[in-house]
Amino acid sequence: MKIKYCKKCVMPNTKPNMAFTGDICQSCQFHFFKKSKKINWKHRNLEFIKLVKKIKSKKNSAFDALVPVSGGKDSITQVHYLIKSKLRVLALHVDNGFKTPIGEKNLNLIPQMGASLLILKPNLKIHKKLMKIGFLNYGDPDLMSHCLLHAFPIRTAIKFNIPLVLLGENSALEYSGDNSIDAKKMSFEWFNKYAANKGITAKIISKKYNIPFSKLQIYELPSKNELKKTEAVFCNYFFKWSGEKNLKIAKKYGFNVLKKNLEGTYRNYVSIDEKINRIHQYLKFLKFGYGRATDHACEDIRNNKITRKQAVKLVKKYDRVKLTSYFYKEFIDSLSIKRKDFYQILLKYKNKEIHKKITQLR
């Protein structure tokens, strides 16, 4: 296969769901579209204000809105928008057992912001089994975690009669995907394509690996009729999404960053809340030839922070950094995977054809 790199940023065409128009990738095209006057952000902000008024007019239970949180800068920003709108907020965090100390600190900021914090620790016998299935058979330990992170908050909102769920960014728009799917609300189409990687849902995993679906329901969206009982909307539809802007907002609440860059990238404030994300990102590099540094360099190019030439140097320096035991030891111990077997699985998912060619980036 021929690897093609975007001429504006440094994203390759090996990225899943990525499309190019000429020499420009879909993500850059959307970024330029966001900056143009074709999106009326004042009108989008007013839409959010109208939505808030609608929510407040209902006879809600204990909470007006629910927001899934990791403790990262983005989810703290989501809480900020809701608190600023004087809504009663329930923040929901899914803890799969691999949190970092700095992640714990940042998560604990959320109750201090004025939101209530609910922490779900999923059945680890089941969740570990799912992580192991994802890692061994699909090269993604987060395979079902993504489903859980999107489905369970919506199920919780419905259970407690909470009329609004504020999700983060619509990744299909921000980072490449199908523009024909509703950009504003969560839908089965979006969930099955982006939360459930390549349509691998809990129902499929249940059948294929003989796990009773009754134990996996929290990983699946509720029925279409149930889904209508709450409004699950994407934050980046109403507010122009910016990592830098979100970081500034989060820092006002005391958000902590690392003293040095995170392994695999040159930033010190992204993906710092749990260890397993580093494994996920390293596998992405092995399978598709680009890693976390590429993601960040592309964002910085689009925001005019660095040149493309500088981005190429950063990608070559940080994307290829080896995965260290700090990030995988707890993971393999927890899932009873031997170190040598862990490395064999990594090699199994390395796309040798791509890795012979990624040196052509320039």
N, C-alpha and C positions, 0 to 999 in steps of 0.2 A: 504494500500500500504506500501511497505517497502522502507524506505529512505536509500539511499546509498550515502556515502560521498567519494569523491576522496581521495586516500591515500597520494597523493602528496600535494594537496591543500585542501581546505575545502568546495568545491562546491558540492551541493547535486544533485542527479539525478532528482529532481523536477524542475530544470531549464528547460524552454521550449527549444526544439531543442538540448538538451544536450545528447550526447552519451558517453558511457564508453567502453574502451577496457580493460577487466579485471577490475582492481581496479583504473584505471587512466582515468580521464575525457578527453574529446576531446580538451578542451582549453589547458590543460597541454601538451598534445601530440603535438599540433600545436606550442606551445612555444618552446618545445625542438627541433622541426623540424626547426623553425626559427633560433635557435642558432647553428644548425648543418651546415655542409658545403654543404648540399643538396640544399640550396638556395644560389645562387651566387649574393650577394648584390652589388658587384661592377658592375656586368653585368646589374642588375636592375637599378642602378644609371645611367649607360650609356644609358639605354633605355629611361630614363627620359630626359637626355641631347639631345638625338636624337629627342624625341618628341618636346622639346622646339625649336630646330632648325627648325623642320617642321612647327611649329606654327609661328615662326618669318618669315619664307619664304612666308607665305600667305599675301595677301593684306587685312589685317584686318581693321575693323572699328576703333573705339576709344580705344578698349581694346583687348588684346591678350588672357586673361584668366579671368574666373570668379570663385570665391570661396565662398561657403556659410559659414557664420561666426556666431558664438554665442557670441564671445568675450572671450571664454575660451582659455586655453593654447593650445589645439589641433588646433583650427582654426587659432590662431595667428601663429602657426608653419607652417600651410599650406600656409598662406600668405607669411611667411618668405621664403619658398622654391621658390615661384614664383617671389618675389622681387629680391632674390639673383640671379635668372636666367635672370634678366633684362627684365621681361615681364611687360606689362602695365596691371594692375590688377584692376578688379572691385570686391569688396567684397560686398556680399549681406546678409543682416540680416533681419530675420523675427521677428517682435516684437508683441507678442500677449498680451502685457499689464501687465506682471507680473515680470518685471525686478527688480533686486536688485540694490542698489546704487553702490556696488562694480562691478556689472556686467556692469553698464553704464560706469564706469571709464575705465574698460578694453576694452570695445567696442570702446571707443574713442581713444584708442592707435592705432587702425588700420590705420586711415588716416595719422597719424604721421609716420607710417612705410613706407609710399609711395604708398599706395593703395587708390583708391576712394571707398567711402562707400555709399551704397544705402540701405535705410531702408524701408522695406515693413510693413505697418500696415494693416493687412487684415481686410476686412469688419467684424467688430466685432459683428454685428447682426447675421451673418452667423457663424462666428468662435466660438462665445460663445455657440450658439446652438449645434455646433459639439462637443465642449468640454463637454457640459452637456449630450449629447447623449452617448459620450464615457464613461463618469464617471458613469452615472446611469445604462446603459445597458451592458457595457463591463468591467467596473472596471478599466478604463484607460482614464483619461482626455486628454492625449496626443495622443489618437488613430489616429485622422486625422492630428494632427500637424506633426507627423512623415512623413506622406505622403506629406504635404505641404513643409517641409524642404528639401525633396529630389526632388520633382517634379518641384517646382517653379524656383529654380536656373537654371535648365536645360531649362525650357521654356524661361526664361529671356535671357540666352545665345543665344538661337536660334533666338529670336526676335531681338537681337542687333548684330547678326552675329559674336558672340564671339566663336572662334573655340575650346576652351578648358574649361572644368569645372573640377576643382580639388576637389573631395570629400574627406572626412576624411578616417577613417578606414573602411574596409570591416568587419562588425561585425560578419558575418557568419564564417569568418576565425579566427578572434582574440578571440571571446568569445563563439563559438560553432555554428555549422550550416552545411549546405549542401555544401560539398567541390566540388561537380560536377558542380556548377554554376560558371560562369566566374569570376575569382578572381580579374581581372584587370579593367573591365568596368561595368558600370551600365547597367542592362538589365531588361526586363519586368519580367523575372523569379525572379531575386533578389528583385526587387521593390515589387512585389506582395506577396512575402514570408516574407520579413523582414521590409520594410518600411510600407507596409499595413499589419498590424498584422493579421496573419492567413488568409490573402487574403481578408480582409475587406477593399475594395477599395471605392473611392468616388462614383463610379457607383452603388455599392451595397447600400451605405448609402443613395444616392439620391432616389433610388427606394423604399427602405424600409421605409424611413421617409418622403417621398413625398417632397423632396427639389429639385427644378429644377437643372438638371445637369449643365446647363449653369453657375450657381453660384458656382459650385464646380470644374470646369475644372482645376483651378490652383493647385488642390490637386491630379491631375492625370498626369502621364507621357504623353508626346505627342505621336503621332502615331510612328510606327517603322520607317517609311520613314523620319519623322521629326527628330527622335532621331539620325539619321545618320548625321545630319547637324552640330553636335558638338561632341567632344570626352569627355565623362563624365567618368573619371577614378578615382580609389581609390588611395589616397596618400600612404597607407601602402603597396601597391604592389611594389612601387619604393624605399621606405625608410623603414628600420626596425622600426616598431612602438613601442614607449616606452613613457609611461606617464611621467616618470622622465626626459627623454631626452627632451620631448616637454616642460616641465615646465622650464628647464634651458634655452631653446631657448626663451620662452615667457618672462622670467624675464629680459633678455637682453634688451627687449623693454619696460620694466617698468611694467610688469604684477603684479597686486596686489593680495595678498592672505588674507584670514581672519586672525584675531588675535588669534582665537581659532578654534578648529575643527568644521566642519559643523555638524549640528544635524543629527544623524543616521549613522555617520561614524567617523573615527579618523583623517581623512585628512582635511586640511584647504584650498585646492586649486582646488577641483573638484566639478562640479555642483553648482557653487556659483553665476552664472549669472542670474538665475531666480528662483522664489519661487515654481512654479508648479512642478518642477522636484522632489522636496521632497515628494509631494503627490503621484506622479507616483512611486517613489521608495518605499514608505511606503505600497502602495497597492501591490507592487511586494512581499514584505515581508509577507503580509497577505495571498496572494494567493499561494505563492510557498515556503514560509518558509525560505527565505534568503533575505538579504537586501544589502544596499550599502557597509556596512562594510565588508561583505563577498566578494563582488567584489574586493575591495581594498586589503583585506588580501590575496586573491588568487594571485593577481598580485605581491604583495610584497614577497610572498613565492617563486614564480617563478623567481624573480629577486634576490633571496638570501638575502633579507633585514631582514626577520624575519623567525623564525622556525614555523613549523606547530602548535606546542604547544602554542606559543605566539599568533598565528592567532586565535586559538580556543577561547582564553581569550578575544581577541578584538571583535570577532563576538558576543560572549555572552554579552559583555558589551555594544556594540553600535547598533547592528542590531535591538534590541528590544526596543530602546528608543521611547517613545510615540511621536506622531506627535503633535506639538504645534500650537497654533492659529496664530503665526507669519507667518506660511507658508500657512494656509488655510483660514484665515479670508477674505482676499481680494478676494480669489477665490469664496467662497460661497456667499459673498455680490454681486460680479459681476454677478454670475449666478442665483441669487435669490433662494438660497438653504438655508433652515433653519439649524441651528447648529445640532439640534437633528436628522434631516433627513440625514445630512452629516454623522453622526456617525452610523446611521442605515445602510447606504450604505456601509460603511467600514466593518461593521459586516457581511453584506450580502456576501461580497467577501472573508471573512476569511475562509480558509480551516481548519476546526477544526481537521480533521484527521491528517493533516501534523503537526499542532501546538501541538498536543499531543505527537509527536515523535521527534521534533527538539531538545529536550533536550539530545538526545542520541549522539549528536556531541561530539567527544572527540579525 
